[in-house]
Amino acid sequence: MSFLPRYIPMPRTIAPEMAARFWALVEKAAPDRCWHWRSVTSSAGYGQFKINGARYGAHRVAFFISQGRDPRDLQICHRCDNPLCCNPDHLFVGTHDDNMADKVAKGRARGRFSR
């Protein structure tokens, strides 16, 4: 059994009004800085945003709006290691193993993923 949450597919598109509502909850900064989520967060500290009653990670929504695609069962990872960051330039797609390897490489891993 996986400890990862069940993936709920994103809608095929996000209406411009919904995208505007999303970005209104993000504190944008310079392109190279983190863009902080300013609304609901999960217990793990990640931004949360509802679309059609389903809750998604704010960073996943930011990636979807900016890239026009949902990587489905892959993860949206943070180059900046800031769970509240929604800057599309700080996000990349990876598997769970990719995300854990990134965590280990940056010295943030504990337990079974640490070196």
N, C-alpha and C positions, 0 to 999 in steps of 0.2 A: 504494500500500500504506500502511495506517495504522500509526502508531507506537504507538497505544494497544493495551493488552493485550486479548485476546479476552475478551468478557464471558461468564461462566458464570452462567446464571440461578439466582437464589436459590430455595430450596425454597418451596412455597406457604405453609407455616407453620413456625415454630420452636417446638418443644416447650418447655414451661415449664422443664424441667430443663436444656435447652440454653441458654435465655436466662439462667437462674441461673448456669450455668457461665461464660457470657460476662461478665455483670456482675461476677462475682467477680474477674475479671482487670482491672477498671477501678477506678482510684482516684478515687472520686467526691468532689466538693468542693461548695461552695455553687453554687446554680443558675446564677449568672452567671460562674462560673470554669470553666476547662478541666477536664475529667475525663480523666485520663491513662491510656492503655493501658499495662499492665505485663507484657506477654508478648512473643511473637514479633513481630519487625518485618521489613519488606522492606528491601532495600538502599537504598531511597529514604527510609526512616524512618517509613513508615506501619505501623500495627498490622495484624497478620494473624491471622485466626481461621478454623479449619477446621470446616466443616459437611458431614457425609456425605462426607468425603474431599476436598472442594473447598475451596480457600483463597480467602477474601474479605477485603477491607479491613475492619478493625475499625470504622471510622467508617460504612461501608455497613451493617454488621450492626446497629450502634447505631441508625441511622436506621430500618432495617427493623423492629426490635423496637419502637421507640417510635412509629412512624407506621403500622405494620401494612401497609406497601406497599413494593414494590421498584420503583424508577423505571426498571428494566431498563437500557437502553443510555445513560441519562443519568448524569452524574457526581454524586457527593455531595461538595459543596464545603464548605470550612471558612471561616466568617466570621472566626474567630480566627487563621487561618493557622498553626495548630499541627497537624502531621500525626498526632500521637499523641492528639489530643482526640477523645473519644467522647461529649461532651455534646450530646444531640439539639438543644438550643437554639442551638448553634453551627453546626449543619449546615444546608445548603440544597441543593436540586436545581438542576442547571444543565447546559447543554451544555458540550462542551469549549471552545467559543468564549467562553461565559459565564465559565468558570473562568479562562481566559487574560485576559479583560478585567478580571476582579477582580484578578488578579495585577498587571497593568499599572497599574490604578488605585491599588494599594497600593504601587507602586514596587519590586516584587520581581522584575520581568521582566528577562531577559537575552536576547540574541540576537534572533531574528526576531519575538518578541512584545513587545520593548521599544519604547518610544516613540521 
